[in-house]
Amino acid sequence: MNTTSRYKRVLLKLSGESLMGKQGYGIDTERLNQYAAEIKNALATGVEIAIVIGGGNIFRGLSGATKGFDRVKGDQMGMLATVINSLALCSALEAAGVKAKVLTAVNMYPIGQQYSNDLAKENLGKGAVTILAGGTGCPYFTTDTGAALRAIEIAADVMLKGTRVDGIYTADPEKDPTATKFSRISYDMIYAKGLKVMDLTATTLCKENNMPIVVFDMDTPGNLAKVLAGEPVGTEVYQD
């Protein structure tokens, strides 16, 4: 039986790299369908869900720049990668019986409608999962910054950052076995400790606009529903 969400509207940030699943590249349909099932179950709690998904499973502008790509063109390629992932997730959601829409940061009709916060809110109000693709539409900004910006624009109650790690640690737990997890941490502590939760632009946007963040492991089935129910899953980032 589904519980009621503690939130009315959320922005869910998904990692493009997580879509690789066990393949190590591209889109793993098993992982994609798992995400669609998790999101479908979450919708049953009555929450409105907007999604921003990265493109690191296909192309990263910053890493491309280190290999000789022009940074602006590299970032534009990364934006297109997020559109591919967004279309894949939209298709998986629709196959699962979920109403979903893709809005793009720049005009890409008929691939998706061009983003506006009014259109996003309208779709959310109609019960559609609204996938916001293309980052901010500008180079030199990450999809974390795009997610923070969209969360603020659509007046989300919280930004949920779904990753491969179950929260924020004192160090990278995949590299340092002595790293310890925070259950809650302030924005100022993130700055002071130099923790790599998101890029500084995204973190600052959330701090300055009082947007709480929950970082959690999206790859564990059931975690999204637990976060929405207010269970102590992941790490909550709060304003001092």
NORQUI-V329381 format. One record per residue. RES is the residue in three letters. PSI is psi in whole degrees, 0 to 359 (* if undefined). D_CENTER is the distance of its C-alpha to the mean C-alpha in Angstrom with 1 decimal. Layout:
res = [RES/RES]
psi = [PSI/PSI]
d_center = [D_CENTER/D_CENTER]
This chain:
res = [MET/ASN/THR/THR/SER/ARG/TYR/LYS/ARG/VAL/LEU/LEU/LYS/LEU/SER/GLY/GLU/SER/LEU/MET/GLY/LYS/GLN/GLY/TYR/GLY/ILE/ASP/THR/GLU/ARG/LEU/ASN/GLN/TYR/ALA/ALA/GLU/ILE/LYS/ASN/ALA/LEU/ALA/THR/GLY/VAL/GLU/ILE/ALA/ILE/VAL/ILE/GLY/GLY/GLY/ASN/ILE/PHE/ARG/GLY/LEU/SER/GLY/ALA/THR/LYS/GLY/PHE/ASP/ARG/VAL/LYS/GLY/ASP/GLN/MET/GLY/MET/LEU/ALA/THR/VAL/ILE/ASN/SER/LEU/ALA/LEU/CYS/SER/ALA/LEU/GLU/ALA/ALA/GLY/VAL/LYS/ALA/LYS/VAL/LEU/THR/ALA/VAL/ASN/MET/TYR/PRO/ILE/GLY/GLN/GLN/TYR/SER/ASN/ASP/LEU/ALA/LYS/GLU/ASN/LEU/GLY/LYS/GLY/ALA/VAL/THR/ILE/LEU/ALA/GLY/GLY/THR/GLY/CYS/PRO/TYR/PHE/THR/THR/ASP/THR/GLY/ALA/ALA/LEU/ARG/ALA/ILE/GLU/ILE/ALA/ALA/ASP/VAL/MET/LEU/LYS/GLY/THR/ARG/VAL/ASP/GLY/ILE/TYR/THR/ALA/ASP/PRO/GLU/LYS/ASP/PRO/THR/ALA/THR/LYS/PHE/SER/ARG/ILE/SER/TYR/ASP/MET/ILE/TYR/ALA/LYS/GLY/LEU/LYS/VAL/MET/ASP/LEU/THR/ALA/THR/THR/LEU/CYS/LYS/GLU/ASN/ASN/MET/PRO/ILE/VAL/VAL/PHE/ASP/MET/ASP/THR/PRO/GLY/ASN/LEU/ALA/LYS/VAL/LEU/ALA/GLY/GLU/PRO/VAL/GLY/THR/GLU/VAL/TYR/GLN/ASP]
psi = [133/135/170/139/144/350/151/320/133/154/116/117/121/147/129/322/328/335/344/334/226/354/324/2/162/214/119/114/331/314/319/314/329/314/317/319/319/317/321/315/322/320/329/347/354/5/149/134/120/148/137/129/139/182/16/343/347/307/138/126/318/316/328/324/329/347/13/353/143/133/318/312/323/316/324/322/320/321/318/325/322/328/318/312/321/319/321/316/320/315/317/321/316/322/333/4/19/132/127/147/145/126/137/147/330/161/116/28/136/13/321/162/151/137/137/149/329/317/319/314/322/313/317/319/338/5/12/134/126/113/121/104/162/14/223/349/358/147/167/10/137/169/338/317/319/319/317/316/313/323/318/316/321/5/47/154/334/153/120/117/102/121/190/352/148/29/196/132/166/337/176/111/341/344/332/105/347/359/140/150/142/136/325/147/145/161/318/324/325/315/311/323/356/36/141/67/307/178/160/327/315/316/317/319/315/317/312/341/17/43/108/154/140/121/125/167/106/341/353/116/136/345/322/315/323/319/315/329/355/12/152/68/130/204/131/131/126/164/134/*]
d_center = [25.9/22.7/22.5/21.5/18.2/18.7/16.3/17.1/13.8/10.2/7.0/4.4/0.7/3.4/6.3/8.8/11.5/11.0/12.0/15.3/16.3/20.0/20.7/19.6/18.7/17.5/16.1/17.5/18.3/18.7/15.1/13.9/16.4/15.4/11.9/13.7/16.2/13.9/12.3/15.9/17.2/14.8/16.1/19.5/19.2/19.3/15.9/14.4/10.8/8.9/5.8/4.5/5.0/7.1/10.8/12.3/14.0/16.0/16.6/15.7/17.6/18.5/19.8/21.6/23.3/24.8/26.4/28.0/25.7/25.9/22.8/22.4/22.8/20.6/17.7/18.6/18.6/15.1/14.1/16.1/14.3/11.0/13.4/14.9/11.8/11.0/14.7/14.8/12.3/14.2/17.4/16.6/15.8/19.0/20.9/20.0/21.5/18.4/18.6/15.7/15.6/14.2/14.6/14.9/15.2/18.7/21.2/20.9/22.9/23.5/20.3/18.4/19.4/18.9/16.4/18.0/16.9/19.9/19.1/15.6/17.2/20.0/18.0/16.2/19.7/21.0/18.7/16.6/13.0/12.0/9.8/9.7/10.6/12.5/10.6/13.2/16.0/17.7/18.2/17.9/14.4/11.3/7.9/7.2/10.1/9.2/6.2/9.0/11.6/10.4/9.9/13.4/14.8/14.2/15.4/12.8/14.3/11.4/7.9/6.7/5.3/6.1/8.5/12.0/13.7/14.5/14.2/15.6/18.9/21.9/21.4/19.5/20.5/20.5/23.2/24.9/26.2/27.4/24.0/23.6/20.7/20.2/19.8/19.3/19.4/19.9/18.4/22.0/22.2/19.1/21.0/24.3/23.3/21.4/18.4/15.7/12.7/11.1/13.4/16.1/15.4/11.9/13.6/16.6/15.1/13.8/17.2/19.3/17.8/17.8/14.1/13.7/10.9/10.8/10.0/10.9/11.7/10.0/12.8/15.5/16.4/16.7/14.4/12.0/15.3/16.7/14.1/14.7/18.4/18.4/19.4/19.2/16.4/14.6/15.1/15.1/15.2/17.8/20.1/23.6]
